[in-house]
């Protein structure tokens, strides 16, 4: 249980529980952490719900940045503003918010362009610190604890830049809308903003996790006529149908390369292909699976190894395009509110992607389920 100062006093440091990773792949340890007060342009958030994203697991297991431990992971979250720092006018104590792993300052070249969500001030943070002063807001017994994506929602309280939070209505279900702060939005945006899927088109999706199923949903809502799902888990076939998958391929059951099967099914190649696995080898396969002349391949996954993409130049020379997608191209503050409205108006599916509701104390179980490929999204309930 967190302890804090009186509400009439300026924000002070508080103590709360957080699931701390002390090393790559090591089980998270429930620790009493000190959370500093929000600095200028920052807010401190009481986390209500946070879901486990595949990128959390990938970063937790990775040995690429061993110096960034101890660390608090988590970035797909909803919560309530507990206190605000100097200069914050957009948020008030008690506001319900989504945290986002990339921000929108609305003043840099990219934010002003209207063409990009790659904010130059509040972009993807990779050093385990806050954007504003390159310091952490967490400590355990005086030892700094690093952030993840400038969010760190595997903690009862966290501090985020005000540009990395989006206000939502007080009646929106916090334990479901948290999925819109990463996975669901990433998939829908890849279909709508990045690929711009057209009516009557053919689509192939490699990887039917939360992101891939959200791509399928986006393609279905755009009127795609054929949506092929590719996954080595046969259980994904039935789940995929409810999100728009019309055909299912398990590569392990094929005697020939999957791209050849897809070309036969689509009369020469899909109009759009999406890589949602986090494997650069699959990026090449996806590119080979789309049509000459106009085929578009979008890569969304975060690779666990071999970050370089290899493809024969002829695939590009023939008119195919390879595009990357971060957060589906959405600008968090400008665009996310409309997605929240679509959810509350039941225009998009979110609830069906939650396969497990887990109390905070059992967060390691959520990581195990993700590693075992036995879940889509596990929602962690911080108050349980």
N, C-alpha and C positions, 0 to 999 in steps of 0.2 A: 504494500500500500504506500503510495507516495506521500511525502510530507512536504508542505510548502508554507510560505509566509501568508499573512493575512491578505485578503483580496484588496484591501485599501493601500497596501504598501507597494513600493516598486517591486518588480519581479526579482526574486532571489533564486539562488540555486535550490534545486529540489532533489530528493533521493527517491528512486523508484527501482522496480525490477526490470532487467533487460536480459535477453538471451545473448550471451557473448561468445563469439568464436575466438578461442585462444590460439588457434593454428589451423592451417589448411586441412579441411576434411575432418577436424576434430569435433566431437559432439558439442553442441551449444551448452553453455553452462549458465544457469540462472544466477545472476549476480545483482547485488545492490549497487547501482551506479549513481553517480552524481551528474545531474543535468544542469548545465549553466543556464542563466537567464538569457532570453533572446537579445542579441545585439541589435544595432541599428538595421532597419529594413528586414528584420527576422521575426518569426512568430514561434512560440512554443505550443506544441500540440499534444493533447492527451489522445493517444491512439486508441480507437475503439475496435477496429477490425483491420487485419492485414492478411493478405494472401501470399502464398509462397509461389514465386515465379521461377521458371527454369533458370533464368539468369542469376538469381540468388544462389542456386545450388552450384552452378558452374563457377561462379566467383568464389564461393566458399571452398570448393574443392581445389581451385587453381593454386599452383605453387609459383605463379609468375610474379607475384608481389608479396613475398614472405614478410617484408618489413611492415606491411599494413595490417598487422595483428598486434594486440587483440582488436576485434572489429565487431560492429553490430550491423547485421545485414537487414534486408527487408526494404521494399520501396513501393509496393502496391498496397496503399492503405487509405483508410478514412479515419477521421478523428474530429475533435472539438478544440477550438482555439482556447488555450489556458491563459496565455499572456502574450502581449505584443511588445516589440522593441520600439525604440525611438524612430520616429518618422513613418511609422506604419499607419496608414489611414484607410486602407481597403478592408481590413479585418478588425473585428471587435471580439472581445472575450465572449465565448459561447457560440461563435459561428461554427457551422459544420463545414468541413473541408475535405477535399481529396488532395493527397500529396502527389507530386509528379517528379519524375527523375530528370526531366529537362524543364527549364523555366522559359519564361517569356518576359523580357525586360521592356519590350515595346519601344525601344529607343535605338538599338544597334542597327547596323546595315541589314542584317538578315531579317530582323523583326519588322523593319520598315519596308522591306522588299515586297512583302505579300507572296513571296515565292518559296519560302523556307521556314522550317521550325528550328533551325540550327542556331539558336540564340548565342551570340558571341560573348555575352556576359554570364549567362546562366546555363551553359551547355552541359553536356554529360560530364560529371565530375569523377575523375579517376584517381585522385590522390588521397582519398579518405578524409577530406577536411571540408570546411565550409567555403563557399565561393568568396565571401566577403573579406575574410582575413587569413585564410589558409590555416586555420586552427580548428581543433575539435571542440565539441560542446559536451563530450562525455568523459568521465574518468571513473576509475575504480581504485579506491585507496590512494588517490593522488596520481595514479598512472593513466596517461591519456589512452582513450579508446577511440579507434578510427570509425568514421562514418562509411556508409555505402551509398553511392549515387546521391550524396547530400540529403538523404532521407532517413535511413536507419529506423525502420518501423518495427523491428523486433524488440521494441522497448515500450514500456508503458507511457513514456513521454519522450518526445524528440523535438529538436529545433530545426526548422527549415527556413530558407529564404522566402520572403513573402511572394516573390515571383515564381516560386515552385509549389504553390498551393492554389487550389481553385475552390471557390465557395459553392456549396450545394444547399438545397433547401432542407429545412429541419425534419421533413417527413420522409425523405428518401431513405430506404433501408441501408444502413451503414455497412451491414455485413454482406452486402451483395454489390453495391455500387463501387466498392473498393476495386473491383476487377477492371473498372473503366480507367483506372489510373495507370494501366500498362497493357496487359495482354489482350483484352477484348478490343480496346481502342486501336492497338497496333494492327490487329487483323482486319478490322473494318476499314481502317484508313488505308491499308495497303491495297485493298480492293477498290475503294472509292476514290481516294486522292492520288495515289501513286500510279496504279495501273489504269484506273478509270475504266473498269470493266463495262462493256457495252451489252445491250440487250441482244439475246439470241446467240451469244458467243460461247466458246468452249473454254473451260478452265481446268487446270490440273494443279492439285495442291499436294506437296510432299510434306508429310507430317501432320497428323490430325490431333494435335494437342489443343490447348485453349486458343492459341494464336491461329493455327490452321483451321479450326472449326469456325472461328470468327471471320476468317477470309471467306470460307464457304458461305456463311450467312450473308456477308456483304455481297458476294457474287449472286446469290439467289435473289436478294432484294433488288439487284440491278437487272434481273431478268435473264441471267445466263441460262442457256438451254441444256448444257452438259457440264457437270461439275464432278471431276474425277478425283477421288481421294486415294492417296498412296501412303500406306503405313504397314509396318511389319507386325503390328499388333492386331490380330483378327477381331478383337473386341471393339475396335474403333469403327467397324463397318456399320453396326446397328446405330451407334451413337451418331455417326456422321449423317445418317438419313434425316434426323430431326433438325439438322442445321443446313440441309440443302444438298448433301452429297447424293449424286444420282448413280455413280458407278464407283466400285471399290477395287483396288489392286493391292495385293500383298506380294511384294517383290520376291519374298522367300519361296513363293509357290510357282515362280516363273522359271522357264527353261531358256529364256532369252532376255536381253536387256530390256528394262522397263520402258525406256524411251521408244523402242520399236513397237511395243504393244500400244503405247499411247498414240503414236503416229497412225496406226491402223484404226484406232477408235475415233480419231478426229480428222480423218481424211488428209493426213499429211502433217499434222502438228497442231497443238492447242493454240488458241489465240492468246491466252495468258497462262503463265505457270508461276507458281509461288514456292519458294524454298523456306519451310518453317521448321527445319530440323536443327540447324546449327552445325552444318557439315558442308565444308566448301566443295567436297566431292559431289554432293547432291546438287550444288549450284550448277555445276557443269552438266549434270544429268537433266536438270530442269531446263537449261538453255537448249539442250538437244531435243527436248520434248515439245518445244513450241514451234510455231509455223515460220517458214521462210517469209520474207517480205514485210511482215508486220508483227510477228510474235514478240511479246513482252515477257521477260522473266524478272520477277521481283524477289530479292533475297531479304529475309527478315530475321533469320536465326543468328544467334551468337555462337561462333565456333568454339569448341572446346580445345581444338588443336589445329595445326596447319591453317593459319589464317589466310594464306595466299590462295586466290582463285585461279584455276588453270582452265583455259578454253581455247580451242582452235580458232584462229582469226576468221576462218571462213564462215563461222556461225554469225559473226557480227557483220562481215562483208555482205552476207546474204540478206541483211535487213532486220535481223533480230536485235532486240535491245535488252540490255541487262541493267537493272536499276536497283538501288538500295533503298531501304525504308527504315527510318527510325521513328518510332511512335506513330507510324502510319501517316506521317506528314502533318499531323494535327499540331496546331499552335495551342498550347494548353489553356491559356486564359481566354483566347478568342473563340476557340472551337469546342472545348470540352463541355461547356454548359449545354450546348445543343444536343450532344450525345446523351447527357444525363436526362434531358427532356425526352429524347426518343425512348430511353429505358423506362421512365415513369409512365409514358404514354403507351407502353407495351409494343413499340414498333421494332425493338431489337431484343434478342434473347440474351440474358446474362445468367439468370438463376440456374439454368440447366447445365452450366459449366462448373458449378460447385458440386464436387463429389463427396467432400468431407468437411464437417465443422468440428474444429479441434480446440480444446482449451489451451491457453498460453503455456501452461505447465508441460504440455505434451508436444511442444513444437518440434522436438527431434523426430517424433513419429511422422510428422508432415514431411520432413526431409527424406525419411526412409521411403515413404509412399511415392514421392517424386522419383527417387533413385530406382525404385522397383517398377516404375511405370504403371502404378496401380491407381493413379488419380489424374484428374485434370487440374482442378484448383482445390487446395485445402485452405479454408478460411480459418484464421486463428482469431479466437475471441479473447481479447485481452482481460476481460473482467471475470472470466471463468477459471 
